[in-house]
């Protein structure tokens, strides 16, 4: 390959799309087993590569030159081949610093806890020092010099900021969380370097506490821009990172439609998906494919409680996807865990169609009559509103409703 990303497991990576947006159409994603890394590095059959977990430290012995910042961090994420000589850099430093500063987190004079002890932890240490942190603590799974363990909570519960450098919570294990943000007494902010999903459980739980939190997508884009400059020997215009980040984020973001049965989620969703060039997923159709019967028939046969269990499985499976428009079932928001899963990669839009404009139908056993429909509406309206990121007036035409969301989602 000429350019690309190497690592052990890379199914989560967005790097190829980002470098292609920067004009590098020859960028590849290459998974390398640990026992083949040495041969790959000795062959030097590339012009420029990015390096990720678990090889940021392991590639160093193969380099002819290492930049001062990479040497200080003991980790390399960018290698350029110049006439057979390998030059190593660490653009993660600039990416993480940009991420923290873009999110207006001031570390000056503050106490910071870093989760993890790998190569990215060392990067985070250097960034925290450069931003004036007064004290930096590290926590890991095993006790060793300079590293606390997760059960030593009393020694780090008073920190101001937390930076997660572990892969805990990364796709496909999006249900995992490295630590409970509720443990901290005066938390000001959380930075999670994970970028897939767009919001980890750590980020979601932190924002629920009213505390600022961000994921690692801006860091990924920022370091990619700097890596590409090294690969191509050129500088990009000011604002390239911000513009590219916005484009990648909106491309990967799911548009999740919630609302009462008959509110137009499917018809609006199909039109919206076409406008945004995104895949459309109807959860009722997906449920039927997976379970061999429609949601209505499943409820009639097994009851609503068992249906909600099966529905949650469908929500979990589709929520890990990116770049989709998802029309949910009318009661999908009734479970908090469903809402949390929808939000890891999605923004929830509630189609607020008036009760008078909703029609009961025989294929929906929970709202097959006007009285049952009215009862469901009154039970759910507050939940629809409280779980939505945006409330969309839904009494107009399909085109009008789709256009409202389209203008917000571009």
C-alpha positions in Angstrom: 0.0 0.0 0.0 1.0 3.6 -0.4 -0.9 5.2 2.5 -3.0 3.8 5.2 -3.8 2.9 8.8 -2.3 -0.2 10.5 -3.6 -1.7 13.7 -4.8 -5.0 15.1 -8.6 -4.5 14.9 -9.9 -1.7 12.7 -13.6 -2.4 12.1 -14.4 0.8 13.9 -12.2 3.1 11.9 -13.3 6.3 10.0 -9.8 7.1 8.8 -10.2 6.0 5.2 -13.2 8.3 4.6 -11.4 11.2 6.3 -8.2 10.9 4.2 -10.3 10.5 1.1 -12.1 13.7 1.9 -8.6 15.3 2.2 -7.9 14.1 -1.4 -5.9 10.9 -0.7 -7.7 8.2 -2.7 -4.9 5.7 -2.0 -5.5 5.4 1.7 -6.2 1.9 3.0 -7.1 0.2 6.3 -4.8 -2.7 7.0 -5.2 -5.1 10.0 -1.9 -6.6 11.0 -1.6 -9.5 13.5 1.0 -9.0 16.2 3.3 -11.6 14.8 3.4 -10.0 11.4 4.2 -6.4 12.5 8.0 -6.9 12.3 8.0 -8.2 8.7 5.6 -5.3 7.7 7.9 -2.7 9.2 11.1 -4.2 7.8 9.7 -4.3 4.2 8.9 -0.6 4.4 6.4 -1.0 1.5 4.6 2.2 2.1 4.9 6.0 1.7 3.1 7.0 4.8 1.0 5.2 7.5 -0.9 6.0 10.6 -0.5 3.6 13.6 -3.1 2.8 16.2 -3.7 0.3 19.0 -1.7 -1.7 19.9 1.3 -0.7 17.8 2.0 3.0 18.7 4.9 2.0 20.9 5.9 -1.3 19.1 6.8 0.5 15.9 9.5 2.7 17.5 12.4 0.3 17.2 12.0 0.2 13.4 12.3 4.0 13.0 15.3 5.9 11.8 14.1 9.2 13.2 11.6 10.1 15.8 10.3 13.6 16.5 10.9 15.3 19.8 7.2 15.2 20.8 6.8 11.6 19.9 10.0 10.8 21.8 8.6 12.6 24.9 5.4 10.6 24.7 7.0 7.3 23.8 4.4 6.7 21.1 4.2 7.2 17.4 1.0 7.4 15.3 2.4 8.7 12.0 5.3 7.3 9.9 6.6 8.8 6.7 9.0 6.8 4.4 11.6 9.1 2.8 13.9 7.2 0.5 13.8 4.1 2.7 14.3 6.0 6.0 11.3 5.9 8.4 10.4 9.1 10.2 8.0 8.8 13.2 5.7 11.6 14.5 2.8 11.9 17.0 0.0 14.0 15.6 -2.3 12.7 18.3 -0.8 15.4 20.6 -2.2 18.1 18.4 -5.5 16.3 17.9 -6.2 15.9 21.6 -5.1 19.4 22.4 -7.4 20.8 19.7 -10.2 18.6 21.0 -9.9 19.9 24.5 -9.5 23.6 23.5 -12.4 23.4 20.9 -14.7 22.2 23.7 -13.6 25.2 25.9 -12.2 23.0 28.7 -9.6 24.9 30.7 -7.1 22.5 32.4 -5.0 25.3 33.9 -4.5 24.7 37.6 -6.9 21.7 37.5 -6.6 18.1 38.6 -6.9 15.6 35.7 -7.5 11.8 35.8 -6.4 9.8 32.8 -8.0 6.4 32.3 -5.6 3.9 30.8 -1.9 3.4 30.7 -1.1 2.8 27.0 0.4 5.0 24.2 -2.6 7.4 24.2 -2.3 7.9 28.0 1.3 9.2 27.4 -0.1 11.6 24.8 -2.7 12.8 27.2 -0.1 13.4 29.9 1.9 15.6 27.6 -1.2 17.5 26.5 -2.3 18.0 30.1 1.1 19.4 31.1 1.1 21.7 28.0 -2.3 23.0 29.1 -1.2 23.8 32.6 -2.8 21.0 34.6 -1.7 21.2 38.3 -1.9 17.5 38.9 -2.2 14.4 36.6 -3.3 11.0 38.0 -3.5 7.8 36.0 -5.7 4.8 36.7 -5.4 1.3 35.3 -6.5 -2.3 35.8 -3.3 -3.3 37.5 -1.4 -1.6 40.3 2.1 -0.3 39.5 4.2 2.7 40.2 2.5 5.9 39.4 -0.8 4.2 38.5 -3.9 3.9 40.7 -6.4 1.1 40.3 -10.1 1.6 39.7 -11.0 0.5 43.3 -8.9 3.3 44.8 -11.8 5.8 44.2 -11.0 7.9 47.3 -7.7 9.0 45.8 -9.2 10.4 42.6 -12.9 11.2 43.2 -12.0 15.0 43.6 -10.5 15.5 40.1 -11.8 18.2 37.8 -11.4 16.5 34.4 -11.4 12.9 33.2 -9.7 11.8 30.0 -10.5 8.2 28.8 -7.7 6.7 26.7 -8.9 3.1 26.9 -10.9 1.3 24.2 -13.7 0.6 26.8 -17.0 1.6 25.2 -15.7 1.4 21.6 -17.6 -0.2 18.8 -18.8 -3.0 18.8 -18.8 -3.1 22.6 -20.8 0.1 23.0 -22.6 -1.0 26.2 -19.3 -0.9 28.1 -18.3 2.1 30.3 -14.8 2.5 31.9 -16.0 4.4 35.0 -19.1 5.9 36.5 -19.0 9.7 36.1 -21.2 10.0 39.1 -18.3 9.0 41.3 -16.7 12.4 41.0 -17.5 15.2 43.4 -16.6 18.3 41.3 -16.3 17.1 37.8 -16.0 19.9 35.2 -15.6 17.9 32.0 -14.9 14.5 30.4 -13.0 13.8 27.2 -13.3 10.3 25.6 -10.9 9.7 22.8 -13.2 7.1 21.3 -14.9 8.3 18.2 -17.0 5.3 17.3 -19.7 5.4 18.6 -20.2 9.2 18.2 -21.3 9.2 21.9 -20.0 6.6 24.2 -22.0 5.6 27.3 -19.4 7.6 29.3 -20.2 10.7 27.3 -24.0 10.2 27.5 -24.0 9.5 31.3 -21.7 12.5 31.9 -24.0 15.0 30.0 -27.0 13.7 31.9 -25.2 15.0 35.0 -25.1 18.4 33.4 -21.3 18.2 32.8 -19.5 18.9 29.6 -18.4 15.9 27.7 -17.0 15.2 24.2 -15.9 12.2 22.1 -12.7 11.8 20.0 -14.0 12.5 16.5 -12.6 16.1 16.4 -9.3 14.7 17.7 -9.3 12.0 14.9 -10.0 14.6 12.2 -7.4 17.1 13.6 -4.6 14.5 13.7 -5.6 13.2 10.3 -5.2 16.7 8.8 -1.7 17.0 10.4 -0.8 13.4 9.3 -1.9 14.2 5.7 0.3 17.3 5.7 3.3 15.1 6.6 2.3 12.5 4.0 1.8 15.0 1.2 4.3 17.7 2.1 1.6 20.4 2.0 -0.4 22.6 4.3 -4.2 22.8 4.4 -6.0 26.1 4.7 -7.2 27.5 8.1 -10.6 26.0 9.0 -10.0 22.7 7.2 -10.3 20.7 10.4 -13.5 22.3 11.5 -15.1 21.9 8.1 -14.0 18.3 7.7 -15.2 17.4 11.3 -18.6 18.8 10.5 -18.9 16.9 7.3 -17.8 13.6 8.9 -20.0 14.0 11.9 -23.1 14.7 9.9 -22.3 11.9 7.5 -22.0 9.4 10.4 -24.9 10.7 12.5 -28.1 8.7 12.5 -31.4 10.6 12.2 -33.8 8.8 14.6 -37.5 9.5 14.2 -39.9 8.9 17.2 -43.6 9.6 17.6 -47.0 8.0 17.9 -48.2 5.3 15.5 -49.5 7.0 12.4 -47.4 10.2 12.9 -45.6 9.6 9.6 -42.3 8.3 10.7 -41.9 5.8 7.9 -43.0 8.1 5.0 -41.1 11.0 6.4 -38.1 8.8 7.0 -37.9 7.4 3.5 -38.1 10.9 2.0 -35.5 12.2 4.4 -33.1 9.3 3.7 -33.3 10.1 0.0 -32.6 13.8 0.6 -29.6 13.1 2.8 -28.3 10.1 0.9 -28.5 7.9 4.0 -29.7 4.3 4.4 -33.3 4.0 5.7 -34.2 1.5 8.4 -37.8 0.9 9.6 -37.6 -0.8 12.9 -41.0 -2.5 12.4 -39.8 -4.0 9.2 -36.5 -5.0 10.8 -38.4 -6.5 13.7 -40.5 -8.6 11.4 -37.4 -9.8 9.4 -35.7 -10.9 12.7 -38.7 -12.5 14.4 -40.7 -13.9 11.5 -43.9 -11.9 12.3 -45.0 -8.3 12.5 -44.9 -6.3 15.7 -48.7 -6.4 15.9 -48.8 -10.2 15.6 -46.0 -10.6 18.1 -48.0 -8.6 20.6 -51.1 -10.6 20.0 -49.2 -13.8 20.5 -46.8 -13.0 23.3 -48.1 -9.9 25.0 -46.7 -6.3 25.2 -44.0 -7.1 27.8 -42.3 -9.8 25.8 -42.6 -7.6 22.7 -40.8 -4.8 24.5 -37.9 -7.2 25.3 -37.7 -8.3 21.7 -38.0 -4.7 20.5 -35.0 -3.6 22.7 -32.8 -6.2 20.9 -33.7 -4.7 17.6 -33.0 -1.2 18.9 -29.6 -2.3 20.2 -28.6 -3.9 16.9 -29.5 -1.0 14.7 -28.2 1.7 17.0 -24.6 0.7 16.4 -25.0 1.5 12.7 -24.0 4.9 11.4 -25.2 7.2 8.7 -28.8 6.0 8.7 -32.4 7.4 9.0 -34.2 5.2 11.5 -38.0 5.1 12.0 -38.8 3.7 15.4 -41.8 1.9 16.7 -44.3 4.1 18.6 -43.3 2.7 22.0 -39.5 2.4 21.5 -38.9 5.4 23.8 -40.7 3.9 26.7 -37.5 2.2 27.9 -34.7 4.4 29.0 -32.0 2.0 27.8 -33.5 2.2 24.3 -33.2 5.9 24.3 -29.6 5.7 25.5 -28.7 3.3 22.7 -30.4 5.4 20.0 -28.3 8.4 21.1 -24.9 6.7 20.9 -24.9 7.4 17.1 -28.0 9.4 16.6 -30.0 12.5 17.2 -33.7 12.0 18.1 -36.4 13.9 16.3 -39.9 13.7 17.7 -42.6 14.0 15.0 -45.2 15.9 17.0 -48.4 15.2 15.2 -51.7 16.3 16.9 -53.9 13.6 18.4 -56.8 14.8 16.1 -54.7 14.0 13.0 -53.7 10.5 14.2 -55.8 7.5 12.9 -56.3 4.2 14.7 -55.6 1.1 12.6 -56.4 -2.6 13.0 -52.7 -3.7 12.5 -51.7 -1.8 15.7 -53.3 -3.7 18.6 -52.2 -1.1 21.2 -53.9 1.7 19.3 -56.6 0.0 17.2 -59.4 2.3 18.4 -59.6 6.0 19.0 -59.9 5.5 22.8 -56.8 3.3 23.0 -55.0 5.7 20.7 -55.9 8.6 22.9 -54.8 6.7 26.0 -51.4 5.9 24.5 -51.0 9.5 23.4 -51.6 10.8 26.9 -49.3 8.2 28.4 -46.4 8.9 26.0 -46.5 12.6 25.0 -44.3 13.7 27.9 -41.8 10.9 27.2 -41.6 11.8 23.5 -40.9 15.4 24.4 -38.3 14.7 27.1 -36.3 12.2 25.1 -36.1 14.2 21.9 -33.2 16.3 20.8 -35.5 18.2 18.5 -39.3 18.5 18.4 -40.7 18.7 14.9 -44.2 20.0 14.1 -45.8 17.1 12.3 -49.3 18.4 11.2 -48.1 19.5 7.8 -47.4 17.5 4.7 -44.8 14.8 4.5 -42.6 17.1 2.4 -42.9 19.9 5.0 -42.0 17.7 7.9 -39.1 16.1 6.0 -37.8 19.5 5.0 -37.8 20.7 8.6 -35.6 17.9 9.7 -33.4 18.1 6.6 -32.6 21.8 7.3 -31.6 20.9 10.8 -29.6 17.8 9.8 -27.4 19.2 7.1 
